[in-house]
């Protein structure tokens, strides 16, 4: 009986030692790595890897940094558009996402870190559906457009230049449509971005006024008004100040109250 007890005890001790040795050996070679998935099982994105240390019993989470997703809109300034896809290893205060006026930081996947750029697609329902996450043709179009919009205006013939720039916006190159995956959809015709993004000549005029930080009192003028003023030789803000009330009141949508505010604002 004593001999049987000794044999059983020895077997238990051997099993314990073997288990301990196995755990350390596993830890020394490569800890167990468990990929983390986001909630959408159909859209698998490897955002982090959890490493489990079998000796300490602790888990260590490895992430792949963040990239800047700039909002692809006509109002977004050029310097933000040019930073689209910019990558960082971490964000201040440990935020998972950080959103601001013209974009947000998005958690990067392992594949995106390896590729050095955003992958897949994003939804642009306000415009035409889907777009590549790296911005695709839309980003290239917006960069060209903002270069036109933000380029300094001459003090003389300001309004002539603004009208010319709106015409140039209308003829910028068209772009592809994209699948949800971010791949180009070659089965469809290219898209004319101008009517989708800028909507009208008046909207384009407001965007240029904003980008150039011109007086908000100029917003009383439509594109039609500005075009008419140019035909009368009133081609700059200074010449508007000097223009007779009779001419300004003849413009569509300009009444005595608006004229009074305009005079006060530009003085």
Short mmCIF file of the C-alpha atoms (twelve columns), coordinates in Angstrom:
data_MODEL
# 
_entry.id   MODEL 
# 
loop_
_atom_site.group_PDB 
_atom_site.id 
_atom_site.type_symbol 
_atom_site.label_atom_id 
_atom_site.label_alt_id 
_atom_site.label_comp_id 
_atom_site.label_asym_id 
_atom_site.label_seq_id 
_atom_site.Cartn_x 
_atom_site.Cartn_y 
_atom_site.Cartn_z 
_atom_site.pdbx_PDB_model_num 
ATOM 1   C CA . UNK A 1   0.000   0.000   0.000   1 
ATOM 2   C CA . UNK A 2   2.834   2.365   0.924   1 
ATOM 3   C CA . UNK A 3   4.580   1.494   -2.326  1 
ATOM 4   C CA . UNK A 4   1.398   2.303   -4.333  1 
ATOM 5   C CA . UNK A 5   1.088   5.674   -2.552  1 
ATOM 6   C CA . UNK A 6   4.714   6.537   -3.376  1 
ATOM 7   C CA . UNK A 7   4.198   5.643   -7.064  1 
ATOM 8   C CA . UNK A 8   1.057   7.855   -7.323  1 
ATOM 9   C CA . UNK A 9   2.796   10.784  -5.564  1 
ATOM 10  C CA . UNK A 10  5.785   10.537  -7.912  1 
ATOM 11  C CA . UNK A 11  3.487   10.568  -10.958 1 
ATOM 12  C CA . UNK A 12  1.719   13.712  -9.716  1 
ATOM 13  C CA . UNK A 13  5.036   15.506  -9.102  1 
ATOM 14  C CA . UNK A 14  6.305   14.591  -12.572 1 
ATOM 15  C CA . UNK A 15  3.085   15.933  -14.132 1 
ATOM 16  C CA . UNK A 16  3.411   19.261  -12.261 1 
ATOM 17  C CA . UNK A 17  7.049   19.713  -13.259 1 
ATOM 18  C CA . UNK A 18  6.264   18.837  -16.874 1 
ATOM 19  C CA . UNK A 19  3.403   21.367  -17.014 1 
ATOM 20  C CA . UNK A 20  5.614   24.109  -15.566 1 
ATOM 21  C CA . UNK A 21  8.407   23.342  -18.023 1 
ATOM 22  C CA . UNK A 22  5.950   23.390  -20.933 1 
ATOM 23  C CA . UNK A 23  4.546   26.782  -19.904 1 
ATOM 24  C CA . UNK A 24  7.984   28.397  -19.713 1 
ATOM 25  C CA . UNK A 25  9.061   26.799  -22.958 1 
ATOM 26  C CA . UNK A 26  5.946   28.150  -24.715 1 
ATOM 27  C CA . UNK A 27  6.573   31.620  -23.311 1 
ATOM 28  C CA . UNK A 28  10.223  31.603  -24.370 1 
ATOM 29  C CA . UNK A 29  9.459   30.571  -27.946 1 
ATOM 30  C CA . UNK A 30  6.293   32.551  -28.739 1 
ATOM 31  C CA . UNK A 31  3.392   33.528  -26.547 1 
ATOM 32  C CA . UNK A 32  -0.139  32.682  -27.654 1 
ATOM 33  C CA . UNK A 33  -1.470  35.356  -30.047 1 
ATOM 34  C CA . UNK A 34  -5.203  35.885  -30.317 1 
ATOM 35  C CA . UNK A 35  -6.413  38.221  -33.108 1 
ATOM 36  C CA . UNK A 36  -9.166  40.650  -32.057 1 
ATOM 37  C CA . UNK A 37  -12.145 41.236  -34.344 1 
ATOM 38  C CA . UNK A 38  -14.523 44.164  -34.511 1 
ATOM 39  C CA . UNK A 39  -18.269 43.530  -34.109 1 
ATOM 40  C CA . UNK A 40  -19.042 43.136  -37.820 1 
ATOM 41  C CA . UNK A 41  -18.116 39.538  -38.604 1 
ATOM 42  C CA . UNK A 42  -18.662 40.105  -42.352 1 
ATOM 43  C CA . UNK A 43  -16.148 42.938  -42.469 1 
ATOM 44  C CA . UNK A 44  -13.132 41.493  -40.705 1 
ATOM 45  C CA . UNK A 45  -10.515 44.037  -39.759 1 
ATOM 46  C CA . UNK A 46  -7.573  43.020  -37.587 1 
ATOM 47  C CA . UNK A 47  -7.292  46.051  -35.298 1 
ATOM 48  C CA . UNK A 48  -5.184  44.470  -32.584 1 
ATOM 49  C CA . UNK A 49  -3.452  41.296  -31.439 1 
ATOM 50  C CA . UNK A 50  -3.706  40.064  -27.851 1 
ATOM 51  C CA . UNK A 51  -0.604  38.242  -26.604 1 
ATOM 52  C CA . UNK A 52  -1.199  35.851  -23.693 1 
ATOM 53  C CA . UNK A 53  1.765   35.043  -21.466 1 
ATOM 54  C CA . UNK A 54  1.227   31.513  -20.122 1 
ATOM 55  C CA . UNK A 55  3.700   32.036  -17.273 1 
ATOM 56  C CA . UNK A 56  2.426   35.324  -15.830 1 
ATOM 57  C CA . UNK A 57  -1.163  34.744  -16.884 1 
ATOM 58  C CA . UNK A 58  -1.354  38.283  -18.271 1 
ATOM 59  C CA . UNK A 59  -2.490  39.531  -21.683 1 
ATOM 60  C CA . UNK A 60  -0.767  42.232  -23.713 1 
ATOM 61  C CA . UNK A 61  -2.679  44.095  -26.444 1 
ATOM 62  C CA . UNK A 62  -0.782  45.265  -29.527 1 
ATOM 63  C CA . UNK A 63  -2.408  47.881  -31.787 1 
ATOM 64  C CA . UNK A 64  -1.270  49.168  -35.170 1 
ATOM 65  C CA . UNK A 65  -1.645  52.920  -34.759 1 
ATOM 66  C CA . UNK A 66  -4.073  55.363  -36.330 1 
ATOM 67  C CA . UNK A 67  -4.491  57.204  -39.614 1 
ATOM 68  C CA . UNK A 68  -6.106  60.553  -40.384 1 
ATOM 69  C CA . UNK A 69  -9.396  60.242  -42.255 1 
ATOM 70  C CA . UNK A 70  -10.026 63.716  -43.663 1 
ATOM 71  C CA . UNK A 71  -13.638 64.590  -44.438 1 
ATOM 72  C CA . UNK A 72  -13.827 64.646  -48.238 1 
ATOM 73  C CA . UNK A 73  -15.937 67.788  -48.611 1 
ATOM 74  C CA . UNK A 74  -15.636 71.013  -50.646 1 
ATOM 75  C CA . UNK A 75  -15.193 73.039  -47.435 1 
ATOM 76  C CA . UNK A 76  -12.213 71.040  -46.155 1 
ATOM 77  C CA . UNK A 77  -9.019  73.160  -46.371 1 
ATOM 78  C CA . UNK A 78  -6.200  72.057  -48.647 1 
ATOM 79  C CA . UNK A 79  -3.677  71.373  -45.871 1 
ATOM 80  C CA . UNK A 80  -6.087  68.880  -44.270 1 
ATOM 81  C CA . UNK A 81  -6.860  67.149  -47.571 1 
ATOM 82  C CA . UNK A 82  -3.134  66.717  -48.188 1 
ATOM 83  C CA . UNK A 83  -2.781  64.991  -44.798 1 
ATOM 84  C CA . UNK A 84  -5.413  62.323  -45.552 1 
ATOM 85  C CA . UNK A 85  -3.981  58.913  -44.623 1 
ATOM 86  C CA . UNK A 86  -1.267  60.367  -42.362 1 
ATOM 87  C CA . UNK A 87  -0.343  57.738  -39.734 1 
ATOM 88  C CA . UNK A 88  0.623   57.971  -36.056 1 
ATOM 89  C CA . UNK A 89  1.431   55.274  -33.508 1 
ATOM 90  C CA . UNK A 90  -0.784  56.646  -30.733 1 
ATOM 91  C CA . UNK A 91  -3.200  59.436  -29.849 1 
ATOM 92  C CA . UNK A 92  -3.108  61.793  -26.848 1 
ATOM 93  C CA . UNK A 93  -4.866  60.591  -23.693 1 
ATOM 94  C CA . UNK A 94  -5.302  57.098  -25.131 1 
ATOM 95  C CA . UNK A 95  -8.329  58.023  -27.264 1 
ATOM 96  C CA . UNK A 96  -9.464  55.312  -29.651 1 
ATOM 97  C CA . UNK A 97  -10.866 57.931  -32.051 1 
ATOM 98  C CA . UNK A 98  -10.492 61.688  -32.018 1 
ATOM 99  C CA . UNK A 99  -12.779 63.759  -34.237 1 
ATOM 100 C CA . UNK A 100 -12.376 67.420  -35.135 1 
ATOM 101 C CA . UNK A 101 -13.907 69.844  -37.640 1 
ATOM 102 C CA . UNK A 102 -12.275 68.530  -40.798 1 
ATOM 103 C CA . UNK A 103 -11.559 64.872  -40.025 1 
ATOM 104 C CA . UNK A 104 -10.942 62.167  -37.450 1 
ATOM 105 C CA . UNK A 105 -8.281  59.685  -36.392 1 
ATOM 106 C CA . UNK A 106 -9.258  56.095  -37.227 1 
ATOM 107 C CA . UNK A 107 -7.724  52.954  -35.755 1 
ATOM 108 C CA . UNK A 108 -5.433  51.349  -38.324 1 
ATOM 109 C CA . UNK A 109 -5.489  47.666  -39.193 1 
ATOM 110 C CA . UNK A 110 -2.447  45.419  -39.432 1 
ATOM 111 C CA . UNK A 111 -2.900  45.195  -43.209 1 
ATOM 112 C CA . UNK A 112 -3.027  49.000  -43.458 1 
ATOM 113 C CA . UNK A 113 0.129   49.345  -41.392 1 
ATOM 114 C CA . UNK A 114 1.883   46.821  -43.637 1 
ATOM 115 C CA . UNK A 115 0.610   48.569  -46.806 1 
ATOM 116 C CA . UNK A 116 1.446   52.063  -45.518 1 
ATOM 117 C CA . UNK A 117 -1.957  53.462  -46.533 1 
ATOM 118 C CA . UNK A 118 -5.698  53.144  -45.776 1 
ATOM 119 C CA . UNK A 119 -7.367  50.122  -47.387 1 
ATOM 120 C CA . UNK A 120 -10.938 49.214  -48.300 1 
ATOM 121 C CA . UNK A 121 -13.829 51.595  -48.886 1 
ATOM 122 C CA . UNK A 122 -15.821 54.329  -47.162 1 
ATOM 123 C CA . UNK A 123 -19.389 55.456  -47.757 1 
ATOM 124 C CA . UNK A 124 -20.105 58.864  -49.313 1 
ATOM 125 C CA . UNK A 125 -23.897 58.687  -49.519 1 
ATOM 126 C CA . UNK A 126 -24.277 62.449  -49.749 1 
ATOM 127 C CA . UNK A 127 -22.493 62.349  -53.094 1 
ATOM 128 C CA . UNK A 128 -22.613 59.117  -55.058 1 
ATOM 129 C CA . UNK A 129 -22.140 56.056  -52.854 1 
ATOM 130 C CA . UNK A 130 -18.752 54.533  -52.099 1 
ATOM 131 C CA . UNK A 131 -15.158 55.731  -52.268 1 
ATOM 132 C CA . UNK A 132 -11.738 54.184  -51.646 1 
ATOM 133 C CA . UNK A 133 -10.487 54.752  -48.096 1 
ATOM 134 C CA . UNK A 134 -7.311  56.336  -49.463 1 
ATOM 135 C CA . UNK A 135 -9.481  59.041  -51.056 1 
ATOM 136 C CA . UNK A 136 -9.247  57.797  -54.627 1 
ATOM 137 C CA . UNK A 137 -10.195 60.161  -57.442 1 
ATOM 138 C CA . UNK A 138 -12.379 62.252  -55.128 1 
ATOM 139 C CA . UNK A 139 -9.419  63.256  -52.959 1 
ATOM 140 C CA . UNK A 140 -7.370  64.147  -56.031 1 
ATOM 141 C CA . UNK A 141 -10.259 66.244  -57.371 1 
ATOM 142 C CA . UNK A 142 -10.751 68.092  -54.075 1 
ATOM 143 C CA . UNK A 143 -7.033  68.876  -53.813 1 
ATOM 144 C CA . UNK A 144 -7.061  70.398  -57.314 1 
ATOM 145 C CA . UNK A 145 -10.240 72.315  -56.487 1 
ATOM 146 C CA . UNK A 146 -8.917  73.708  -53.205 1 
ATOM 147 C CA . UNK A 147 -5.689  74.842  -54.888 1 
ATOM 148 C CA . UNK A 148 -7.853  76.904  -57.226 1 
ATOM 149 C CA . UNK A 149 -10.087 78.153  -54.410 1 
ATOM 150 C CA . UNK A 150 -7.325  79.053  -51.944 1 
ATOM 151 C CA . UNK A 151 -4.832  80.635  -54.335 1 
ATOM 152 C CA . UNK A 152 -4.465  84.369  -53.455 1 
ATOM 153 C CA . UNK A 153 -6.805  86.731  -55.281 1 
ATOM 154 C CA . UNK A 154 -5.677  89.984  -56.916 1 
ATOM 155 C CA . UNK A 155 -6.872  93.193  -55.271 1 
ATOM 156 C CA . UNK A 156 -7.954  94.528  -58.643 1 
ATOM 157 C CA . UNK A 157 -10.346 92.485  -60.784 1 
ATOM 158 C CA . UNK A 158 -11.096 90.277  -57.753 1 
ATOM 159 C CA . UNK A 159 -14.550 89.349  -58.985 1 
ATOM 160 C CA . UNK A 160 -13.334 88.614  -62.513 1 
ATOM 161 C CA . UNK A 161 -10.870 86.099  -61.066 1 
ATOM 162 C CA . UNK A 162 -13.540 84.526  -58.843 1 
ATOM 163 C CA . UNK A 163 -15.858 83.994  -61.820 1 
ATOM 164 C CA . UNK A 164 -12.988 82.477  -63.823 1 
ATOM 165 C CA . UNK A 165 -12.148 80.076  -60.993 1 
ATOM 166 C CA . UNK A 166 -15.723 78.848  -60.769 1 
ATOM 167 C CA . UNK A 167 -15.605 78.088  -64.501 1 
ATOM 168 C CA . UNK A 168 -12.358 76.167  -63.972 1 
ATOM 169 C CA . UNK A 169 -13.950 74.146  -61.163 1 
ATOM 170 C CA . UNK A 170 -16.642 73.023  -63.586 1 
ATOM 171 C CA . UNK A 171 -14.129 71.447  -65.997 1 
ATOM 172 C CA . UNK A 172 -11.827 69.647  -63.568 1 
ATOM 173 C CA . UNK A 173 -11.345 65.940  -64.464 1 
ATOM 174 C CA . UNK A 174 -14.133 63.489  -63.731 1 
ATOM 175 C CA . UNK A 175 -13.554 60.538  -61.396 1 
ATOM 176 C CA . UNK A 176 -14.380 56.857  -61.133 1 
ATOM 177 C CA . UNK A 177 -17.175 55.268  -59.173 1 
ATOM 178 C CA . UNK A 178 -16.115 52.681  -56.583 1 
ATOM 179 C CA . UNK A 179 -17.356 49.411  -55.144 1 
ATOM 180 C CA . UNK A 180 -17.991 49.068  -51.405 1 
ATOM 181 C CA . UNK A 181 -14.632 47.276  -51.201 1 
ATOM 182 C CA . UNK A 182 -12.852 50.414  -52.405 1 
ATOM 183 C CA . UNK A 183 -12.054 48.958  -55.838 1 
ATOM 184 C CA . UNK A 184 -12.835 50.991  -58.971 1 
ATOM 185 C CA . UNK A 185 -16.149 50.113  -60.646 1 
ATOM 186 C CA . UNK A 186 -15.162 50.030  -64.305 1 
ATOM 187 C CA . UNK A 187 -18.699 49.065  -65.352 1 
ATOM 188 C CA . UNK A 188 -19.969 52.614  -64.756 1 
ATOM 189 C CA . UNK A 189 -19.202 55.943  -66.386 1 
ATOM 190 C CA . UNK A 190 -16.988 58.453  -64.617 1 
ATOM 191 C CA . UNK A 191 -18.565 61.013  -62.302 1 
ATOM 192 C CA . UNK A 192 -18.696 64.775  -62.825 1 
ATOM 193 C CA . UNK A 193 -17.927 65.868  -59.270 1 
ATOM 194 C CA . UNK A 194 -18.809 69.563  -59.667 1 
ATOM 195 C CA . UNK A 195 -22.648 69.384  -59.564 1 
ATOM 196 C CA . UNK A 196 -22.489 66.746  -56.812 1 
ATOM 197 C CA . UNK A 197 -20.100 68.640  -54.548 1 
ATOM 198 C CA . UNK A 198 -20.627 72.314  -55.320 1 
ATOM 199 C CA . UNK A 199 -24.328 72.100  -56.245 1 
ATOM 200 C CA . UNK A 200 -24.541 75.584  -57.762 1 
ATOM 201 C CA . UNK A 201 -22.537 78.634  -58.774 1 
ATOM 202 C CA . UNK A 202 -23.825 80.465  -55.689 1 
ATOM 203 C CA . UNK A 203 -22.530 77.706  -53.401 1 
ATOM 204 C CA . UNK A 204 -19.147 77.803  -55.154 1 
ATOM 205 C CA . UNK A 205 -19.072 81.571  -54.632 1 
ATOM 206 C CA . UNK A 206 -19.670 81.168  -50.864 1 
ATOM 207 C CA . UNK A 207 -16.898 78.583  -50.575 1 
ATOM 208 C CA . UNK A 208 -14.445 80.928  -52.292 1 
ATOM 209 C CA . UNK A 209 -15.530 83.837  -50.069 1 
ATOM 210 C CA . UNK A 210 -14.965 81.635  -46.987 1 
ATOM 211 C CA . UNK A 211 -11.598 80.288  -48.136 1 
ATOM 212 C CA . UNK A 212 -10.356 83.806  -48.972 1 
ATOM 213 C CA . UNK A 213 -11.729 85.175  -45.663 1 
ATOM 214 C CA . UNK A 214 -13.576 87.924  -47.494 1 
ATOM 215 C CA . UNK A 215 -16.142 90.033  -45.682 1 
ATOM 216 C CA . UNK A 216 -19.291 88.041  -44.797 1 
ATOM 217 C CA . UNK A 217 -21.310 91.077  -45.904 1 
ATOM 218 C CA . UNK A 218 -20.501 90.087  -49.488 1 
ATOM 219 C CA . UNK A 219 -22.809 87.093  -49.026 1 
ATOM 220 C CA . UNK A 220 -25.709 89.313  -50.075 1 
ATOM 221 C CA . UNK A 221 -24.457 88.926  -53.652 1 
ATOM 222 C CA . UNK A 222 -25.321 85.961  -55.833 1 
ATOM 223 C CA . UNK A 223 -23.167 84.679  -58.670 1 
ATOM 224 C CA . UNK A 224 -25.576 86.455  -61.023 1 
ATOM 225 C CA . UNK A 225 -25.052 89.735  -59.111 1 
ATOM 226 C CA . UNK A 226 -21.252 89.426  -59.233 1 
ATOM 227 C CA . UNK A 227 -21.337 88.679  -62.970 1 
ATOM 228 C CA . UNK A 228 -23.527 91.734  -63.595 1 
ATOM 229 C CA . UNK A 229 -21.252 93.960  -61.500 1 
ATOM 230 C CA . UNK A 230 -18.254 92.832  -63.565 1 
ATOM 231 C CA . UNK A 231 -20.028 93.843  -66.792 1 
ATOM 232 C CA . UNK A 232 -20.481 97.307  -65.232 1 
ATOM 233 C CA . UNK A 233 -16.773 97.543  -64.419 1 
ATOM 234 C CA . UNK A 234 -17.270 96.969  -60.686 1 
ATOM 235 C CA . UNK A 235 -14.633 94.270  -60.306 1 
ATOM 236 C CA . UNK A 236 -13.393 94.594  -56.711 1 
ATOM 237 C CA . UNK A 237 -14.548 95.235  -53.146 1 
ATOM 238 C CA . UNK A 238 -13.102 98.750  -53.315 1 
ATOM 239 C CA . UNK A 239 -15.211 99.513  -56.371 1 
ATOM 240 C CA . UNK A 240 -18.325 98.198  -54.631 1 
ATOM 241 C CA . UNK A 241 -17.701 100.757 -51.884 1 
ATOM 242 C CA . UNK A 242 -17.579 103.478 -54.526 1 
ATOM 243 C CA . UNK A 243 -20.589 102.251 -56.537 1 
ATOM 244 C CA . UNK A 244 -23.752 104.418 -56.485 1 
ATOM 245 C CA . UNK A 245 -26.733 103.138 -54.497 1 
ATOM 246 C CA . UNK A 246 -28.811 103.130 -57.661 1 
ATOM 247 C CA . UNK A 247 -26.607 100.477 -59.289 1 
ATOM 248 C CA . UNK A 248 -26.488 98.204  -56.227 1 
ATOM 249 C CA . UNK A 249 -30.242 98.497  -55.643 1 
ATOM 250 C CA . UNK A 250 -30.824 97.393  -59.233 1 
ATOM 251 C CA . UNK A 251 -29.346 93.978  -58.431 1 
ATOM 252 C CA . UNK A 252 -31.742 91.095  -57.828 1 
ATOM 253 C CA . UNK A 253 -32.293 90.479  -54.104 1 
ATOM 254 C CA . UNK A 254 -30.664 93.716  -52.935 1 
ATOM 255 C CA . UNK A 255 -33.049 96.072  -51.121 1 
ATOM 256 C CA . UNK A 256 -32.508 99.178  -48.980 1 
ATOM 257 C CA . UNK A 257 -31.963 97.205  -45.747 1 
ATOM 258 C CA . UNK A 258 -29.400 94.852  -47.291 1 
ATOM 259 C CA . UNK A 259 -27.652 97.781  -48.914 1 
ATOM 260 C CA . UNK A 260 -27.460 99.608  -45.589 1 
ATOM 261 C CA . UNK A 261 -25.880 96.561  -43.903 1 
ATOM 262 C CA . UNK A 262 -23.476 96.138  -46.821 1 
ATOM 263 C CA . UNK A 263 -22.353 99.768  -46.638 1 
ATOM 264 C CA . UNK A 264 -21.875 99.519  -42.877 1 
ATOM 265 C CA . UNK A 265 -20.014 96.196  -43.112 1 
ATOM 266 C CA . UNK A 266 -17.613 97.299  -45.835 1 
ATOM 267 C CA . UNK A 267 -16.888 100.703 -44.335 1 
# 
